[in-house]
Each structure stands twice: as C-alpha cells, then as structure tokens.
Amino acid sequence: MLPNFKIGVGTIAWGNQLIWDYGIAYDEQSLYEVFSRSLQNGIRFFSTSEAFTDGDSERILGRFAAKYPEQAFISTKYVPRPWRIRRSDFLRAMNASLARLQLRRLDLYQIGQPTGLMGIPMLVECAAEALDTGMVKNIGLSGFKANEIEQFSDLLNRLGGAVSCVETEYNLLNREIETNGVLKICQDLHIPIIAQCPLAMGLLTGKYLNEPIVNGLRRKIMQRYPANGLNGLIRLMNLIGSEHEGRNSAQVALNWLIQKKVIPIPGIKNVEQLDQNRTVTEWDLKPEEVTRLDDYSAGLAVGTE
Ligand SMILES: NC(=O)c1ccc[n+]([C@@H]2O[C@H](COP(=O)([O-])OP(=O)(O)OC[C@H]3O[C@@H](n4cnc5c(N)ncnc54)[C@H](OP(=O)(O)O)[C@@H]3O)[C@@H](O)[C@H]2O)c1
C-alpha cells in the first residue's frame, strides 16, 4: 500500500534537453534544490522511469537520493520492450534501474503497458517475485487499459500481492480516464490513481497563452491538447484562484485533481515552481468550484466529447 501522499514530483524533464531544455533553462543544481526543498517540506514522492532520457532521470534522482538515505519514496517504471521476453529480462531491467538509482530496493515499481511477447500473466509472475524477494515494496501499473488493470490485479491477488496504484494521464485538458473505464475500475478496486501531466505539460499554467513554446518538439507533443477554449478555461481558473488568496491557474489545476482524490505529480524544474505547487495541499477548492471547472472543461478536454 502507498503512504497517504497528496502530491509528488514528476521527473520526466530531469536530464532531458531534447524536449524540456535541460542544461539551458535549468540544470542539476536547480533540480537538487527542488529535491532537497521537497523533502524539507514533506514531499517525498518522486516518480521516474527507466525510459526517461535513457535512464538519466534515474541517475540524477539516484545522486540526490544518496545524499538523503531512506528519505525519499522513489518510483520507477519497467517498460515492456518487444525484445524483453523472459523473466530474466525483467530482473535485468529492475537491477539496472536499482543501480542507476543507487538503491537496494524500490519503494514502487510500475509496470508499463504490455506490448510484445511478455503478456500480463508473465508480468504478474515477475511482479509477484519482485514483491516476494523484497526488492520491490509496491507494484503499480502505468498506462494500462481498464480491462488490463482488472486482469493484472486479479492475477496478482491470486499470488498474494496487490496493485498499489495506477499512473495515468489526467488533467483539465485530458479527462479520458473518466470515460475509458480506468477511473471506474480503480475506484471499484480501491486502487489510488497518480496523475501524469497534471498541468498538461505546462499549458494549464496559462503562461503559454502569451509566450511561445520555443522547443519545437515539445510544441509538437503538446498539440495533443485542445487549443480552442484554453483562454477561457485559464480565465476561469484564475478567477477561482483569486477567491483563494490569489492562487494561480497551475495551483487550481493541481487542486482540482486533489479534489478528485488522485495524486498529481507535476514536473518541476526550479524551487519557484516547487513552492507554488507544494502549497496546493494547504487549501481546498469548494465543491461548486470543482463543478464549474468540470462543466467548463467538458466538451473542451480530450475524453469529454
Ligand atoms: N509527458 C508525458 O508524456 C509523461 C509520460 C509518462 C509519465 N509522465 C510523468 O508525469 C509527470 C508530469 O508530467 P510532465 O512533467 O510531462 O508535465 P506537467 O507536470 O503537466 O507540466 C510540467 C511542466 O510545467 C511547468 N511548470 C510546472 N509547475 C509550474 C508552475 N508552478 N508555474 C509555471 N510552470 C510550471 C514546467 O515546465 P516549463 O517551466 O518549461 O513550462 C514543468 O516542466 C512527468 O514528469 C512524469 O513523471 C509524463
């Protein structure tokens, strides 16, 4: 079972120059400040993946965590690549992640959506073994469909384990999990949800209404979000935020997720962003404000058409 986290830190941008401008807009020192200040403020949950910049995100996180032994709660992900077909492939990937993270065991190991030859039954066996040997304290799922979550959870329960969480995209511009069955199955099975891209990769901060996203690759990836209506949504978020001691739209976006009982893991590059994002656990949107945001984003967000 996961500790009762309200928010965590996403690390996809840690070490990534290609999409996120690491080394230009922020560097290892600014990320170290984010890490240490997070811990000082009781934010212990960091989510990474072996796939983030070919393991560099894990390496950076590992260097930081080594300076604060046993203090951070670290999650990484196994990616079922097509050429990974044996249990030994799983073990090798897990050991490589542990080495990059400079850890002897993982607080949370999330299994990415099965592709290729290693199907759910074999992944469940691998997960159960990792739990049994104590190399992994919790198993999570990332990017799984609703029926896959149900199948994985059922099989793992039979082997004496349990799925501790599901990580999936959820934000005011992408509400697919509300209609594709993922939210419902997680609620039915009492599995906590961790929200990837809670700020729609930065769009919900509102800053990109006025300033262009310089990085062309990032701009392209962010085209998956609807542009029409974003202006009005940000205006509404700022209006609602102004009723809560002038909170900004990023803070409203994260609080909306907290009210939905999911755990946002915003990507954070510097302490200014951390200080804004971490304080969203200190106040609550009113139910009627959540409904206004729900209503405004309906028809605009992916998954609500
Ligand atoms: N992106 C994906 O496809 C994906 C896939 C798998 C897993 N995940 C997980 O989900 C986590 C979160 O998603 P994400 O990092 O892609 O996007 P996100 O959390 O929606 O947005 C993060 C970006 O928003 C900006 N930002 C954050 N807080 C801010 C604030 N208070 N004020 C202004 N700007 C702020 C920062 O970028 P700028 O300052 O450059 O705008 C930051 O990198 C990832 O780190 C990763 O762990 C993401």
The ligand as a Tripos MOL2 file, in Angstrom:
@<TRIPOS>MOLECULE
LIG
   48    52     1     0     0
SMALL
NO_CHARGES

@<TRIPOS>ATOM
      1 N1          4.7470   13.9590  -20.5080 N.am      1 LIG1
      2 C1          4.4290   12.6660  -20.6310 C.2       1 LIG1
      3 O1          4.0290   12.2160  -21.7190 O.2       1 LIG1
      4 C2          4.6020   11.7010  -19.4590 C.ar      1 LIG1
      5 C3          4.6600   10.3890  -19.7570 C.ar      1 LIG1
      6 C4          4.8580    9.4950  -18.7390 C.ar      1 LIG1
      7 C5          4.9600    9.9440  -17.4300 C.ar      1 LIG1
      8 N2          4.8700   11.2470  -17.1410 N.ar      1 LIG1
      9 C6          5.0220   11.6490  -15.7060 C.3       1 LIG1
     10 O2          4.1610   12.7310  -15.3470 O.3       1 LIG1
     11 C7          4.9740   13.7780  -14.8030 C.3       1 LIG1
     12 C8          4.3390   15.1100  -15.0090 C.3       1 LIG1
     13 O3          4.1290   15.3660  -16.3920 O.3       1 LIG1
     14 P1          5.0060   16.4150  -17.1990 P.3       1 LIG1
     15 O4          6.2240   16.7540  -16.4150 O.co2     1 LIG1
     16 O5          5.1650   15.8870  -18.5640 O.co2     1 LIG1
     17 O6          4.0260   17.6760  -17.3290 O.3       1 LIG1
     18 P2          3.2400   18.6030  -16.2900 P.3       1 LIG1
     19 O7          3.5020   18.1980  -14.8990 O.co2     1 LIG1
     20 O8          1.8530   18.6620  -16.7570 O.co2     1 LIG1
     21 O9          3.9430   20.0160  -16.5940 O.3       1 LIG1
     22 C9          5.2540   20.2180  -16.1210 C.3       1 LIG1
     23 C10         5.8540   21.4970  -16.6440 C.3       1 LIG1
     24 O10         5.0520   22.6250  -16.3280 O.3       1 LIG1
     25 C11         5.8850   23.7330  -15.9570 C.3       1 LIG1
     26 N3          5.5190   24.0640  -14.5620 N.ar      1 LIG1
     27 C12         5.3730   23.2220  -13.5080 C.ar      1 LIG1
     28 N4          4.9410   23.8840  -12.4130 N.ar      1 LIG1
     29 C13         4.8230   25.1800  -12.7750 C.ar      1 LIG1
     30 C14         4.4180   26.3490  -12.1000 C.ar      1 LIG1
     31 N5          4.0300   26.3300  -10.8210 N.pl3     1 LIG1
     32 N6          4.4210   27.5260  -12.7880 N.ar      1 LIG1
     33 C15         4.7820   27.5690  -14.0770 C.ar      1 LIG1
     34 N7          5.1820   26.4880  -14.7840 N.ar      1 LIG1
     35 C16         5.1930   25.3020  -14.1410 C.ar      1 LIG1
     36 C17         7.3370   23.2540  -16.1080 C.3       1 LIG1
     37 O11         7.8250   23.4660  -17.4280 O.3       1 LIG1
     38 P3          8.2140   24.8970  -18.0470 P.3       1 LIG1
     39 O12         8.7210   25.7540  -16.9280 O.co2     1 LIG1
     40 O13         9.2200   24.5960  -19.0850 O.co2     1 LIG1
     41 O14         6.9370   25.3990  -18.6460 O.co2     1 LIG1
     42 C18         7.1930   21.7560  -15.9550 C.3       1 LIG1
     43 O15         8.2250   21.0190  -16.5170 O.3       1 LIG1
     44 C19         6.2920   13.6110  -15.5640 C.3       1 LIG1
     45 O16         7.3420   14.3720  -15.0230 O.3       1 LIG1
     46 C20         6.4580   12.1390  -15.4780 C.3       1 LIG1
     47 O17         6.9290   11.7400  -14.2140 O.3       1 LIG1
     48 C21         4.7040   12.1530  -18.1340 C.ar      1 LIG1
@<TRIPOS>BOND
     1     1     2 1
     2     2     3 2
     3     2     4 1
     4     4     5 ar
     5     4    48 ar
     6     5     6 ar
     7     6     7 ar
     8     7     8 ar
     9     8     9 1
    10     8    48 ar
    11     9    10 1
    12     9    46 1
    13    10    11 1
    14    11    12 1
    15    11    44 1
    16    12    13 1
    17    13    14 1
    18    14    15 2
    19    14    16 1
    20    14    17 1
    21    17    18 1
    22    18    19 2
    23    18    20 1
    24    18    21 1
    25    21    22 1
    26    22    23 1
    27    23    24 1
    28    23    42 1
    29    24    25 1
    30    25    26 1
    31    25    36 1
    32    26    27 ar
    33    26    35 ar
    34    27    28 ar
    35    28    29 ar
    36    29    30 ar
    37    29    35 ar
    38    30    31 1
    39    30    32 ar
    40    32    33 ar
    41    33    34 ar
    42    34    35 ar
    43    36    37 1
    44    36    42 1
    45    37    38 1
    46    38    39 2
    47    38    40 1
    48    38    41 1
    49    42    43 1
    50    44    45 1
    51    44    46 1
    52    46    47 1
@<TRIPOS>SUBSTRUCTURE
     1 LIG1         1 GROUP 0 **** ****
